[in-house]
Amino acid sequence: MIIYNVTTNIHESVHDQWMIWMQHKHIPEILATGKFTAARLVRVLIEEEMGGVTYSAQYTTDSKETLEKYYQEDAPGFREEGTKLFGDKMLAFRTELEVISEH
């Protein structure tokens, strides 16, 4: 199992708009691609020197191959929409995680 993790720092001035977009549009649309089985949005409990609020969106998929298909077929449009809506008020980086065991 693979977790596609997107960590995002969002500026306070667009925080509420971003949160609504994430929960009611962005995450549901990513799940609708059929490439992920679950999603979780969590707040990162650290204070950034640059300000803003940091979140981690975690999407679960079955394999690296499925994630690669997402990158090729879907990711560019989703990234473009986020940039268009929030510009430099949103800073994101992505991490791929492999689940070794669950207890």
WOMOZI-V233272 format. One record per pair of residues at least 4 apart in sequence whose C-alpha atoms are under 8 Angstrom apart, sorted by the first residue. I is the first residue (numbers start at 1). J is the second residue. Records with the same first field share a line. If there is no record, write none. Layout:
# WOMOZI-V233272
I=J, J
This chain:
# WOMOZI-V233272
1=60, 61, 62, 63, 98, 99
2=60, 61, 62, 63, 64, 96, 97, 98, 99
3=58, 59, 60, 61, 96, 97, 98, 99
4=58, 59, 60, 61, 67, 94, 95, 96, 97
5=56, 57, 58, 59, 94, 95, 96, 97
6=56, 57, 58, 92, 93, 94, 95
7=54, 55, 56, 57, 92, 93, 94, 95
8=54, 55, 56, 90, 91, 92, 93
9=52, 53, 54, 55, 90, 91, 92
10=14, 15, 18, 52, 53, 54, 89, 90, 91
11=15, 51, 52, 53, 89, 90
12=16, 52, 53
14=18, 86, 89
15=19, 53
16=20
17=21
18=22, 86
19=23
20=24, 25
21=25, 26
22=26, 27
23=27, 28
24=28
25=29
26=30, 78
27=31, 39
28=32
29=33
30=34, 35, 36
31=35, 36, 37, 38, 39
33=74
35=61, 66, 67, 70
36=59, 60, 61, 62
37=59, 60, 61, 62
38=59, 60, 61
39=57, 58, 59, 60
40=57, 58, 59
41=55, 56, 57, 58
42=55, 56, 57
43=53, 54, 55, 56
44=53, 54, 55, 56
45=54
46=54
47=51, 53
48=52, 53, 54
61=66, 67
62=66
63=67
64=68
65=69
66=70
67=71
68=72
69=73, 74
70=74, 75
71=75, 76
72=76
74=78
75=79
76=80
77=81
78=82
79=83
80=84
81=85
82=86, 87
83=87, 88, 90
86=90
